[in-house]
């Protein structure tokens, strides 16, 4: 798998604070309805052979809605799996990206890119072998290298066999679900 564009920050041109949600085993219409129930309008989507992807604004469409979407409820609505990249959880405070993996309505694993060695969820160590092999955690971890966030995305994507998200030739900012 080759990564032709660094998308973990600003995955959609001219848009900030976008969450990237890979999904499988969930019908697109069920996922869309669940996101709309969370007041998140899908901005772009693509369907692959195993995983599809939906991108939406991190915040709700109400000015006061700064809460995170309840992905457990979203995952429960359609069953299946969600692999969620929160690309910029707090631009103003400069927090790094986060990753969450849901299966059948429960958080299986979550990783904060600032402290990837401390997973959360029902299987907090799920990604540890992949992150250790990529030298992102563990005794041989390579800290302080440029591209650490891209390496995290690559290790997580490879672990879950997520499709490449190459937006270099695609303008998705104005795309909306029908």
N, CA and C atoms as an extended XYZ file, in Angstrom:
534
Properties=species:S:1:pos:R:3:atomname:S:1:resname:S:1:resid:I:1 pbc="F F F"
N         0.851       -1.169        0.000 N   UNK     1
C         0.000        0.000        0.000 CA  UNK     1
C         0.900        1.236        0.000 C   UNK     1
N         0.695        2.132       -0.927 N   UNK     2
C         1.475        3.361       -0.964 CA  UNK     2
C         0.579        4.538       -0.598 C   UNK     2
N         1.146        5.463        0.112 N   UNK     3
C         0.390        6.638        0.531 CA  UNK     3
C         0.909        7.831       -0.248 C   UNK     3
N         0.068        8.368       -1.083 N   UNK     4
C         0.501        9.433       -1.978 CA  UNK     4
C         0.189       10.821       -1.433 C   UNK     4
N        -0.541       10.871       -0.328 N   UNK     5
C        -0.881       12.176        0.228 CA  UNK     5
C        -1.045       12.032        1.728 C   UNK     5
N        -0.479       12.980        2.434 N   UNK     6
C        -0.643       13.007        3.879 CA  UNK     6
C        -2.009       13.608        4.175 C   UNK     6
N        -2.949       12.777        4.626 N   UNK     7
C        -4.318       13.247        4.797 CA  UNK     7
C        -4.766       13.350        6.248 C   UNK     7
N        -3.935       13.016        7.213 N   UNK     8
C        -4.379       13.004        8.597 CA  UNK     8
C        -4.753       14.408        9.076 C   UNK     8
N        -4.218       15.437        8.460 N   UNK     9
C        -4.655       16.812        8.731 CA  UNK     9
C        -5.317       17.347        7.468 C   UNK     9
N        -6.499       17.908        7.631 N   UNK    10
C        -7.252       18.504        6.529 CA  UNK    10
C        -7.465       17.534        5.375 C   UNK    10
N        -8.187       16.452        5.623 N   UNK    11
C        -8.408       15.483        4.551 CA  UNK    11
C        -9.243       16.028        3.397 C   UNK    11
N       -10.059       17.026        3.664 N   UNK    12
C       -10.843       17.648        2.600 CA  UNK    12
C       -10.317       19.058        2.376 C   UNK    12
N       -10.048       19.407        1.143 N   UNK    13
C        -9.555       20.758        0.853 CA  UNK    13
C       -10.532       21.812        1.361 C   UNK    13
N        -9.980       22.864        1.881 N   UNK    14
C       -10.744       24.026        2.370 CA  UNK    14
C       -11.657       23.694        3.549 C   UNK    14
N       -11.472       22.568        4.204 N   UNK    15
C       -12.289       22.195        5.360 CA  UNK    15
C       -11.360       21.837        6.512 C   UNK    15
N       -11.705       22.260        7.701 N   UNK    16
C       -10.956       21.883        8.888 CA  UNK    16
C       -11.809       20.970        9.745 C   UNK    16
N       -11.159       20.274       10.643 N   UNK    17
C       -11.821       19.464       11.655 CA  UNK    17
C       -12.807       18.463       11.048 C   UNK    17
N       -12.249       17.577       10.251 N   UNK    18
C       -13.017       16.536        9.569 CA  UNK    18
C       -12.688       15.187       10.202 C   UNK    18
N       -13.708       14.386       10.468 N   UNK    19
C       -13.492       13.015       10.908 CA  UNK    19
C       -13.619       12.093        9.701 C   UNK    19
N       -12.726       11.119        9.630 N   UNK    20
C       -12.699       10.155        8.541 CA  UNK    20
C       -13.149        8.817        9.124 C   UNK    20
N       -14.263        8.286        8.616 N   UNK    21
C       -14.869        7.080        9.168 CA  UNK    21
C       -14.867        5.983        8.107 C   UNK    21
N       -14.023        4.973        8.312 N   UNK    22
C       -14.051        3.786        7.465 CA  UNK    22
C       -15.108        2.854        8.053 C   UNK    22
N       -15.859        2.175        7.200 N   UNK    23
C       -16.918        1.301        7.690 CA  UNK    23
C       -16.996        0.035        6.849 C   UNK    23
N       -17.394       -1.059        7.508 N   UNK    24
C       -17.693       -2.297        6.788 CA  UNK    24
C       -18.721       -3.078        7.602 C   UNK    24
N       -19.541       -3.814        6.864 N   UNK    25
C       -20.611       -4.565        7.508 CA  UNK    25
C       -21.789       -3.698        7.900 C   UNK    25
N       -21.761       -2.458        7.492 N   UNK    26
C       -22.820       -1.492        7.777 CA  UNK    26
C       -23.304       -0.920        6.452 C   UNK    26
N       -24.586       -0.955        6.178 N   UNK    27
C       -25.073       -0.321        4.956 CA  UNK    27
C       -24.844        1.202        4.998 C   UNK    27
N       -24.480        1.769        3.866 N   UNK    28
C       -24.223        3.205        3.799 CA  UNK    28
C       -25.429        4.011        4.270 C   UNK    28
N       -26.635        3.596        3.908 N   UNK    29
C       -27.804        4.382        4.315 CA  UNK    29
C       -28.002        4.329        5.830 C   UNK    29
N       -27.726        3.198        6.478 N   UNK    30
C       -27.841        3.109        7.939 CA  UNK    30
C       -26.797        3.999        8.608 C   UNK    30
N       -25.577        3.996        8.073 N   UNK    31
C       -24.518        4.852        8.613 CA  UNK    31
C       -24.885        6.318        8.440 C   UNK    31
N       -25.384        6.668        7.275 N   UNK    32
C       -25.775        8.052        7.007 CA  UNK    32
C       -26.871        8.501        7.970 C   UNK    32
N       -27.891        7.682        8.146 N   UNK    33
C       -28.977        8.025        9.085 CA  UNK    33
C       -28.442        8.184       10.503 C   UNK    33
N       -27.546        7.308       10.917 N   UNK    34
C       -26.988        7.390       12.270 CA  UNK    34
C       -26.152        8.656       12.444 C   UNK    34
N       -25.374        9.023       11.423 N   UNK    35
C       -24.602       10.264       11.498 CA  UNK    35
C       -25.522       11.482       11.528 C   UNK    35
N       -26.569       11.460       10.736 N   UNK    36
C       -27.524       12.570       10.747 CA  UNK    36
C       -28.208       12.680       12.108 C   UNK    36
N       -28.489       11.555       12.756 N   UNK    37
C       -29.066       11.580       14.097 CA  UNK    37
C       -28.109       12.207       15.099 C   UNK    37
N       -26.814       12.137       14.810 N   UNK    38
C       -25.788       12.776       15.643 CA  UNK    38
C       -25.518       14.217       15.193 C   UNK    38
N       -26.313       14.707       14.263 N   UNK    39
C       -26.183       16.064       13.697 CA  UNK    39
C       -24.842       16.249       12.969 C   UNK    39
N       -24.433       15.197       12.238 N   UNK    40
C       -23.221       15.251       11.423 CA  UNK    40
C       -23.618       14.947        9.998 C   UNK    40
N       -23.395       15.903        9.114 N   UNK    41
C       -23.759       15.730        7.717 CA  UNK    41
C       -22.579       15.159        6.956 C   UNK    41
N       -22.731       13.981        6.337 N   UNK    42
C       -21.634       13.428        5.529 CA  UNK    42
C       -21.275       14.379        4.390 C   UNK    42
N       -19.983       14.672        4.272 N   UNK    43
C       -19.501       15.604        3.252 CA  UNK    43
C       -19.001       14.884        2.015 C   UNK    43
N       -18.491       13.693        2.204 N   UNK    44
C       -17.936       12.929        1.084 CA  UNK    44
C       -17.958       11.456        1.466 C   UNK    44
N       -18.038       10.608        0.455 N   UNK    45
C       -18.004        9.174        0.727 CA  UNK    45
C       -17.436        8.441       -0.468 C   UNK    45
N       -16.970        7.229       -0.175 N   UNK    46
C       -16.492        6.331       -1.232 CA  UNK    46
C       -16.716        4.914       -0.738 C   UNK    46
N       -16.996        4.018       -1.635 N   UNK    47
C       -17.240        2.614       -1.277 CA  UNK    47
C       -16.175        1.761       -1.943 C   UNK    47
N       -15.425        1.030       -1.101 N   UNK    48
C       -14.428        0.105       -1.616 CA  UNK    48
C       -14.963       -1.311       -1.588 C   UNK    48
N       -14.101       -2.279       -1.847 N   UNK    49
C       -14.542       -3.670       -1.874 CA  UNK    49
C       -14.818       -4.199       -0.474 C   UNK    49
N       -14.003       -3.844        0.504 N   UNK    50
C       -14.218       -4.321        1.869 CA  UNK    50
C       -14.668       -3.184        2.790 C   UNK    50
N       -13.976       -2.064        2.718 N   UNK    51
C       -14.270       -0.914        3.563 CA  UNK    51
C       -14.771        0.234        2.694 C   UNK    51
N       -15.740        0.964        3.207 N   UNK    52
C       -16.147        2.232        2.621 CA  UNK    52
C       -15.614        3.344        3.509 C   UNK    52
N       -15.760        4.579        3.073 N   UNK    53
C       -15.310        5.710        3.886 CA  UNK    53
C       -16.324        6.843        3.776 C   UNK    53
N       -16.585        7.474        4.898 N   UNK    54
C       -17.426        8.664        4.971 CA  UNK    54
C       -16.641        9.712        5.737 C   UNK    54
N       -16.701       10.951        5.265 N   UNK    55
C       -16.075       12.059        5.985 CA  UNK    55
C       -17.163       13.029        6.407 C   UNK    55
N       -17.016       13.540        7.621 N   UNK    56
C       -18.005       14.503        8.117 CA  UNK    56
C       -17.316       15.513        9.023 C   UNK    56
N       -17.978       16.671        9.202 N   UNK    57
C       -17.469       17.665       10.135 CA  UNK    57
C       -17.425       17.070       11.527 C   UNK    57
N       -16.373       17.406       12.275 N   UNK    58
C       -16.242       16.903       13.632 CA  UNK    58
C       -17.371       17.429       14.510 C   UNK    58
N       -17.729       18.685       14.325 N   UNK    59
C       -18.749       19.294       15.164 CA  UNK    59
C       -20.108       19.225       14.488 C   UNK    59
N       -21.161       19.303       15.313 N   UNK    60
C       -22.521       19.266       14.798 CA  UNK    60
C       -22.876       20.543       14.071 C   UNK    60
N       -24.029       20.525       13.431 N   UNK    61
C       -24.405       21.697       12.641 CA  UNK    61
C       -24.951       22.827       13.499 C   UNK    61
N       -25.201       22.596       14.790 N   UNK    62
C       -25.583       23.682       15.691 CA  UNK    62
C       -24.321       24.368       16.187 C   UNK    62
N       -24.354       25.688       16.301 N   UNK    63
C       -23.176       26.427       16.738 CA  UNK    63
C       -22.652       25.967       18.094 C   UNK    63
N       -23.542       25.515       18.966 N   UNK    64
C       -23.138       25.116       20.316 CA  UNK    64
C       -22.781       23.635       20.421 C   UNK    64
N       -22.807       22.892       19.359 N   UNK    65
C       -22.604       21.451       19.404 CA  UNK    65
C       -21.134       21.102       19.205 C   UNK    65
N       -20.399       21.070       20.331 N   UNK    66
C       -18.984       20.732       20.280 CA  UNK    66
C       -18.713       19.330       20.819 C   UNK    66
N       -19.774       18.600       21.165 N   UNK    67
C       -19.594       17.241       21.660 CA  UNK    67
C       -19.186       16.327       20.512 C   UNK    67
N       -18.479       15.262       20.871 N   UNK    68
C       -18.097       14.277       19.868 CA  UNK    68
C       -19.311       13.459       19.473 C   UNK    68
N       -19.350       13.010       18.242 N   UNK    69
C       -20.430       12.089       17.868 CA  UNK    69
C       -20.334       10.823       18.720 C   UNK    69
N       -21.452       10.232       19.011 N   UNK    70
C       -21.473        8.984       19.776 CA  UNK    70
C       -21.321        7.836       18.781 C   UNK    70
N       -20.072        7.478       18.506 N   UNK    71
C       -19.811        6.424       17.522 CA  UNK    71
C       -20.277        5.054       18.012 C   UNK    71
N       -20.403        4.871       19.311 N   UNK    72
C       -20.969        3.609       19.784 CA  UNK    72
C       -22.402        3.488       19.287 C   UNK    72
N       -23.159        4.571       19.397 N   UNK    73
C       -24.539        4.562       18.910 CA  UNK    73
C       -24.564        4.430       17.390 C   UNK    73
N       -23.656        5.123       16.702 N   UNK    74
C       -23.583        5.033       15.238 CA  UNK    74
C       -23.266        3.602       14.819 C   UNK    74
N       -22.312        2.976       15.483 N   UNK    75
C       -21.924        1.604       15.161 CA  UNK    75
C       -23.052        0.624       15.466 C   UNK    75
N       -23.760        0.860       16.541 N   UNK    76
C       -24.878       -0.014       16.919 CA  UNK    76
C       -26.012        0.079       15.906 C   UNK    76
N       -26.198        1.253       15.307 N   UNK    77
C       -27.319        1.476       14.380 CA  UNK    77
C       -27.235        0.562       13.161 C   UNK    77
N       -26.035        0.316       12.666 N   UNK    78
C       -25.919       -0.487       11.459 CA  UNK    78
C       -25.169       -1.782       11.658 C   UNK    78
N       -24.716       -2.034       12.892 N   UNK    79
C       -23.871       -3.202       13.113 CA  UNK    79
C       -22.541       -2.994       12.421 C   UNK    79
N       -21.778       -3.988       12.303 N   UNK    80
C       -20.519       -3.887       11.574 CA  UNK    80
C       -19.429       -3.186       12.349 C   UNK    80
N       -18.488       -2.607       11.601 N   UNK    81
C       -17.285       -2.022       12.175 CA  UNK    81
C       -17.092       -0.593       11.691 C   UNK    81
N       -16.523        0.219       12.565 N   UNK    82
C       -16.117        1.581       12.224 CA  UNK    82
C       -14.668        1.759       12.637 C   UNK    82
N       -13.871        2.315       11.764 N   UNK    83
C       -12.497        2.708       12.065 CA  UNK    83
C       -12.454        4.220       11.861 C   UNK    83
N       -12.368        4.967       12.964 N   UNK    84
C       -12.565        6.414       12.948 CA  UNK    84
C       -11.257        7.138       13.218 C   UNK    84
N       -10.883        8.036       12.316 N   UNK    85
C        -9.757        8.932       12.540 CA  UNK    85
C       -10.324       10.311       12.841 C   UNK    85
N       -10.072       10.792       14.056 N   UNK    86
C       -10.417       12.157       14.429 CA  UNK    86
C        -9.168       12.963       14.092 C   UNK    86
N        -9.198       13.639       12.953 N   UNK    87
C        -7.968       14.212       12.401 CA  UNK    87
C        -7.446       15.392       13.195 C   UNK    87
N        -8.316       16.216       13.728 N   UNK    88
C        -7.876       17.377       14.497 CA  UNK    88
C        -8.828       17.588       15.671 C   UNK    88
N        -8.624       16.811       16.761 N   UNK    89
C        -9.587       16.884       17.851 CA  UNK    89
C        -9.683       18.255       18.503 C   UNK    89
N        -8.657       19.049       18.445 N   UNK    90
C        -8.734       20.411       18.979 CA  UNK    90
C        -7.651       21.248       18.322 C   UNK    90
N        -7.979       21.884       17.216 N   UNK    91
C        -7.012       22.688       16.488 CA  UNK    91
C        -6.473       23.803       17.378 C   UNK    91
N        -7.360       24.451       18.125 N   UNK    92
C        -6.954       25.593       18.941 CA  UNK    92
C        -5.922       25.197       19.997 C   UNK    92
N        -6.051       24.020       20.571 N   UNK    93
C        -5.127       23.581       21.610 CA  UNK    93
C        -3.984       22.752       21.054 C   UNK    93
N        -4.027       22.433       19.779 N   UNK    94
C        -2.945       21.710       19.127 CA  UNK    94
C        -2.846       20.249       19.508 C   UNK    94
N        -3.936       19.614       19.893 N   UNK    95
C        -3.898       18.189       20.204 CA  UNK    95
C        -3.736       17.382       18.916 C   UNK    95
N        -3.059       16.261       19.043 N   UNK    96
C        -2.850       15.396       17.893 CA  UNK    96
C        -4.083       14.574       17.563 C   UNK    96
N        -4.053       13.913       16.423 N   UNK    97
C        -5.166       13.069       15.987 CA  UNK    97
C        -5.419       11.902       16.943 C   UNK    97
N        -6.566       11.269       16.746 N   UNK    98
C        -6.947       10.104       17.526 CA  UNK    98
C        -7.547        9.065       16.586 C   UNK    98
N        -7.501        7.816       17.021 N   UNK    99
C        -8.100        6.720       16.266 CA  UNK    99
C        -8.980        5.918       17.207 C   UNK    99
N       -10.153        5.478       16.696 N   UNK   100
C       -11.056        4.637       17.473 CA  UNK   100
C       -11.605        3.539       16.565 C   UNK   100
N       -11.673        2.335       17.114 N   UNK   101
C       -12.212        1.197       16.381 CA  UNK   101
C       -13.415        0.652       17.140 C   UNK   101
N       -14.561        0.604       16.451 N   UNK   102
C       -15.817        0.128       17.038 CA  UNK   102
C       -16.286       -1.115       16.298 C   UNK   102
N       -16.854       -2.037       17.062 N   UNK   103
C       -17.452       -3.225       16.473 CA  UNK   103
C       -18.773       -3.476       17.196 C   UNK   103
N       -19.853       -3.568       16.414 N   UNK   104
C       -21.177       -3.878       16.957 CA  UNK   104
C       -21.554       -3.006       18.151 C   UNK   104
N       -21.283       -1.727       18.040 N   UNK   105
C       -21.736       -0.790       19.053 CA  UNK   105
C       -20.856       -0.642       20.278 C   UNK   105
N       -19.635       -1.141       20.231 N   UNK   106
C       -18.759       -0.959       21.389 CA  UNK   106
C       -17.374       -0.530       20.936 C   UNK   106
N       -16.738        0.268       21.793 N   UNK   107
C       -15.372        0.711       21.528 CA  UNK   107
C       -14.434       -0.449       21.828 C   UNK   107
N       -13.805       -0.958       20.788 N   UNK   108
C       -12.873       -2.066       20.947 CA  UNK   108
C       -11.484       -1.537       21.265 C   UNK   108
N       -11.069       -0.480       20.545 N   UNK   109
C        -9.732        0.068       20.744 CA  UNK   109
C        -9.718        1.542       20.380 C   UNK   109
N        -8.997        2.309       21.171 N   UNK   110
C        -8.780        3.716       20.872 CA  UNK   110
C        -7.338        4.072       21.145 C   UNK   110
N        -6.772        4.942       20.300 N   UNK   111
C        -5.377        5.347       20.430 CA  UNK   111
C        -5.287        6.849       20.209 C   UNK   111
N        -4.671        7.527       21.163 N   UNK   112
C        -4.356        8.945       21.024 CA  UNK   112
C        -2.977        9.023       20.365 C   UNK   112
N        -2.843        9.775       19.297 N   UNK   113
C        -1.576        9.825       18.573 CA  UNK   113
C        -0.445       10.426       19.420 C   UNK   113
N        -0.783       11.167       20.459 N   UNK   114
C         0.246       11.736       21.318 CA  UNK   114
C         0.824       10.693       22.274 C   UNK   114
N         0.031        9.685       22.633 N   UNK   115
C         0.472        8.613       23.532 CA  UNK   115
C        -0.023        7.268       22.997 C   UNK   115
N         0.496        6.820       21.856 N   UNK   116
C        -0.039        5.616       21.215 CA  UNK   116
C         0.168        4.332       22.002 C   UNK   116
N         1.020        4.326       22.982 N   UNK   117
C         1.257        3.127       23.769 CA  UNK   117
C         0.185        2.842       24.801 C   UNK   117
N        -0.757        3.764       24.960 N   UNK   118
C        -1.803        3.610       25.971 CA  UNK   118
C        -3.156        3.504       25.286 C   UNK   118
N        -3.525        2.312       24.868 N   UNK   119
C        -4.806        2.089       24.222 CA  UNK   119
C        -5.932        2.042       25.235 C   UNK   119
N        -7.140        2.278       24.750 N   UNK   120
C        -8.341        2.195       25.575 CA  UNK   120
C        -9.339        1.282       24.877 C   UNK   120
N       -10.424        0.957       25.557 N   UNK   121
C       -11.462        0.110       24.991 CA  UNK   121
C       -11.419       -1.284       25.570 C   UNK   121
N       -12.262       -2.159       25.023 N   UNK   122
C       -12.335       -3.531       25.532 CA  UNK   122
C       -11.091       -4.347       25.191 C   UNK   122
N       -10.346       -3.927       24.161 N   UNK   123
C        -9.087       -4.580       23.786 CA  UNK   123
C        -8.005       -3.506       23.644 C   UNK   123
N        -7.531       -2.923       24.760 N   UNK   124
C        -6.594       -1.802       24.674 CA  UNK   124
C        -5.263       -2.143       24.012 C   UNK   124
N        -4.887       -3.399       23.992 N   UNK   125
C        -3.606       -3.814       23.400 CA  UNK   125
C        -3.740       -4.287       21.956 C   UNK   125
N        -4.901       -4.143       21.360 N   UNK   126
C        -5.149       -4.668       20.014 CA  UNK   126
C        -4.101       -4.214       18.998 C   UNK   126
N        -3.763       -2.940       19.008 N   UNK   127
C        -2.824       -2.398       18.018 CA  UNK   127
C        -1.361       -2.485       18.458 C   UNK   127
N        -1.104       -2.905       19.683 N   UNK   128
C         0.268       -2.912       20.197 CA  UNK   128
C         1.250       -3.673       19.302 C   UNK   128
N         0.932       -4.873       18.805 N   UNK   129
C         1.900       -5.561       17.939 CA  UNK   129
C         2.220       -4.765       16.661 C   UNK   129
N         1.217       -4.175       16.046 N   UNK   130
C         1.449       -3.411       14.813 CA  UNK   130
C         2.250       -2.142       15.097 C   UNK   130
N         1.934       -1.470       16.201 N   UNK   131
C         2.653       -0.236       16.540 CA  UNK   131
C         4.080       -0.531       16.984 C   UNK   131
N         4.291       -1.664       17.630 N   UNK   132
C         5.646       -2.068       18.022 CA  UNK   132
C         6.465       -2.418       16.780 C   UNK   132
N         5.876       -3.172       15.865 N   UNK   133
C         6.578       -3.539       14.625 CA  UNK   133
C         6.942       -2.308       13.806 C   UNK   133
N         6.104       -1.283       13.865 N   UNK   134
C         6.378       -0.037       13.129 CA  UNK   134
C         7.314        0.886       13.908 C   UNK   134
N         7.780        0.424       15.074 N   UNK   135
C         8.700        1.166       15.941 CA  UNK   135
C         8.102        2.495       16.396 C   UNK   135
N         6.798        2.434       16.677 N   UNK   136
C         6.101        3.615       17.197 CA  UNK   136
C         5.927        3.548       18.706 C   UNK   136
N         5.983        2.337       19.259 N   UNK   137
C         5.957        2.120       20.706 CA  UNK   137
C         6.946        1.006       21.008 C   UNK   137
N         7.229        0.818       22.281 N   UNK   138
C         8.100       -0.278       22.687 CA  UNK   138
C         9.541        0.152       22.850 C   UNK   138
N        10.412       -0.810       23.172 N   UNK   139
C        11.804       -0.488       23.491 CA  UNK   139
C        12.602        0.059       22.306 C   UNK   139
N        12.195       -0.239       21.101 N   UNK   140
C        12.932        0.253       19.923 CA  UNK   140
C        12.187        1.371       19.199 C   UNK   140
N        11.265        2.012       19.895 N   UNK   141
C        10.470        3.086       19.282 CA  UNK   141
C        11.376        4.230       18.853 C   UNK   141
N        11.042        4.788       17.732 N   UNK   142
C        11.778        5.926       17.172 CA  UNK   142
C        10.965        7.188       17.409 C   UNK   142
N        11.336        7.935       18.434 N   UNK   143
C        10.616        9.145       18.795 CA  UNK   143
C        11.235       10.353       18.107 C   UNK   143
N        10.448       11.381       17.972 N   UNK   144
C        10.949       12.636       17.449 CA  UNK   144
C        11.188       12.671       15.953 C   UNK   144
N        10.801       11.638       15.246 N   UNK   145
C        10.995       11.633       13.805 CA  UNK   145
C         9.868       12.377       13.111 C   UNK   145
N        10.205       13.081       12.051 N   UNK   146
C         9.162       13.695       11.235 CA  UNK   146
C         8.312       12.588       10.635 C   UNK   146
N         7.048       12.882       10.446 N   UNK   147
C         6.171       11.908        9.819 CA  UNK   147
C         5.616       10.870       10.778 C   UNK   147
N         5.711       11.104       12.081 N   UNK   148
C         5.218       10.125       13.042 CA  UNK   148
C         3.721        9.878       12.886 C   UNK   148
N         2.957       10.939       12.675 N   UNK   149
C         1.508       10.765       12.508 CA  UNK   149
C         1.197        9.958       11.256 C   UNK   149
N         1.926       10.199       10.172 N   UNK   150
C         1.730        9.428        8.953 CA  UNK   150
C         2.078        7.962        9.183 C   UNK   150
N         3.139        7.703        9.959 N   UNK   151
C         3.522        6.326       10.280 CA  UNK   151
C         2.445        5.644       11.119 C   UNK   151
N         1.822        6.379       12.036 N   UNK   152
C         0.726        5.824       12.825 CA  UNK   152
C        -0.450        5.463       11.925 C   UNK   152
N        -0.797        6.379       11.028 N   UNK   153
C        -1.902        6.105       10.098 CA  UNK   153
C        -1.582        4.871        9.265 C   UNK   153
N        -0.367        4.781        8.777 N   UNK   154
C         0.026        3.642        7.944 CA  UNK   154
C        -0.050        2.333        8.725 C   UNK   154
N         0.462        2.319        9.967 N   UNK   155
C         0.440        1.094       10.774 CA  UNK   155
C        -0.996        0.674       11.096 C   UNK   155
N        -1.844        1.627       11.447 N   UNK   156
C        -3.241        1.320       11.760 CA  UNK   156
C        -3.962        0.848       10.501 C   UNK   156
N        -3.749        1.560        9.398 N   UNK   157
C        -4.399        1.192        8.133 CA  UNK   157
C        -3.985       -0.196        7.677 C   UNK   157
N        -2.709       -0.501        7.801 N   UNK   158
C        -2.237       -1.831        7.414 CA  UNK   158
C        -2.823       -2.908        8.324 C   UNK   158
N        -2.909       -2.635        9.626 N   UNK   159
C        -3.444       -3.611       10.576 CA  UNK   159
C        -4.885       -3.985       10.226 C   UNK   159
N        -5.699       -2.967        9.905 N   UNK   160
C        -7.110       -3.209        9.587 CA  UNK   160
C        -7.356       -3.425        8.097 C   UNK   160
N        -6.298       -3.348        7.301 N   UNK   161
C        -6.407       -3.472        5.845 CA  UNK   161
C        -7.369       -2.421        5.277 C   UNK   161
N        -7.227       -1.189        5.788 N   UNK   162
C        -8.045       -0.077        5.291 CA  UNK   162
C        -7.564        0.324        3.909 C   UNK   162
N        -8.457        0.748        3.043 N   UNK   163
C        -8.029        1.164        1.704 CA  UNK   163
C        -7.251        2.475        1.774 C   UNK   163
N        -6.431        2.669        0.793 N   UNK   164
C        -5.682        3.907        0.701 CA  UNK   164
C        -6.657        5.063        0.506 C   UNK   164
N        -6.420        6.124        1.213 N   UNK   165
C        -7.240        7.321        1.071 CA  UNK   165
C        -6.405        8.346        0.314 C   UNK   165
N        -6.498        8.294       -0.992 N   UNK   166
C        -5.721        9.165       -1.865 CA  UNK   166
C        -6.652       10.217       -2.439 C   UNK   166
N        -6.487       11.440       -1.980 N   UNK   167
C        -7.337       12.527       -2.441 CA  UNK   167
C        -6.583       13.480       -3.360 C   UNK   167
N        -5.398       13.087       -3.806 N   UNK   168
C        -4.565       13.992       -4.580 CA  UNK   168
C        -5.210       14.424       -5.890 C   UNK   168
N        -6.042       13.583       -6.476 N   UNK   169
C        -6.660       13.948       -7.749 CA  UNK   169
C        -8.170       14.081       -7.641 C   UNK   169
N        -8.684       14.090       -6.409 N   UNK   170
C       -10.122       14.118       -6.232 CA  UNK   170
C       -10.514       15.312       -5.386 C   UNK   170
N       -11.447       16.075       -5.871 N   UNK   171
C       -11.986       17.197       -5.112 CA  UNK   171
C       -13.272       16.740       -4.461 C   UNK   171
N       -13.245       16.552       -3.145 N   UNK   172
C       -14.400       16.047       -2.451 CA  UNK   172
C       -15.097       17.106       -1.588 C   UNK   172
N       -14.528       18.278       -1.483 N   UNK   173
C       -15.039       19.264       -0.540 CA  UNK   173
C       -16.482       19.641       -0.803 C   UNK   173
N       -16.921       19.624       -2.030 N   UNK   174
C       -18.283       20.026       -2.330 CA  UNK   174
C       -19.196       18.831       -2.597 C   UNK   174
N       -18.688       17.615       -2.449 N   UNK   175
C       -19.470       16.410       -2.701 CA  UNK   175
C       -20.393       16.151       -1.529 C   UNK   175
N       -21.622       15.804       -1.815 N   UNK   176
C       -22.576       15.448       -0.767 CA  UNK   176
C       -23.267       14.161       -1.176 C   UNK   176
N       -23.718       13.431       -0.164 N   UNK   177
C       -24.479       12.228       -0.459 CA  UNK   177
C       -25.761       12.596       -1.169 C   UNK   177
N       -26.228       11.748       -2.090 N   UNK   178
C       -27.463       12.064       -2.788 CA  UNK   178
C       -28.649       12.068       -1.848 C   UNK   178
